[in-house]
């Protein structure tokens, strides 16, 4: 079974992927519309289906 550290590592990678130079889609993970980063960092999201993984 994969642990919480593994999951958080992958989530962090997904949140930071739009910032990479070859994509350059956003200045911060929270600013990228299709990311769940704003949900985890600020508690807001345009998506109703998101649930916190710790819940």
C-alpha positions as CSV (number, residue, x, y, z in Angstrom):
1,X,0.0,0.0,0.0
2,X,1.3,3.5,-0.9
3,X,1.6,5.9,1.9
4,X,0.6,9.5,2.5
5,X,4.1,10.8,1.8
6,X,4.0,9.2,-1.7
7,X,0.6,10.7,-2.4
8,X,1.7,14.2,-1.2
9,X,4.8,14.0,-3.4
10,X,2.7,13.2,-6.5
11,X,0.1,15.9,-5.6
12,X,3.0,18.4,-5.2
13,X,4.3,17.4,-8.6
14,X,0.9,17.8,-10.2
15,X,0.4,21.2,-8.6
16,X,3.8,22.5,-9.8
17,X,3.8,21.0,-13.3
18,X,2.1,24.0,-14.9
19,X,4.9,26.3,-13.6
20,X,7.6,24.5,-15.5
21,X,9.4,26.6,-18.2
22,X,8.3,24.4,-21.1
23,X,4.6,24.9,-20.1
24,X,4.7,28.3,-18.5
25,X,0.9,28.2,-17.8
26,X,0.9,30.0,-14.5
27,X,3.0,32.1,-12.1
28,X,1.8,30.0,-9.1
29,X,0.1,26.7,-8.7
30,X,-2.9,28.4,-7.1
31,X,-3.4,30.7,-10.2
32,X,-3.7,27.8,-12.7
33,X,-7.5,27.4,-13.2
34,X,-7.5,23.6,-13.7
35,X,-5.4,22.9,-10.6
36,X,-6.6,21.8,-7.2
37,X,-3.8,23.8,-5.6
38,X,-6.1,26.7,-4.7
39,X,-8.4,24.2,-3.0
40,X,-5.6,22.8,-0.8
41,X,-3.9,26.1,-0.1
42,X,-6.8,28.6,0.1
43,X,-9.9,26.4,0.5
44,X,-11.5,27.7,-2.7
45,X,-12.2,26.0,-6.0
46,X,-14.5,26.3,-9.0
47,X,-15.0,22.5,-8.8
48,X,-17.7,21.1,-6.5
49,X,-16.5,17.6,-6.6
50,X,-13.1,18.2,-4.8
51,X,-12.7,16.6,-1.4
52,X,-9.6,16.9,0.8
53,X,-7.6,13.7,0.8
54,X,-7.2,14.0,4.6
55,X,-11.0,13.9,5.1
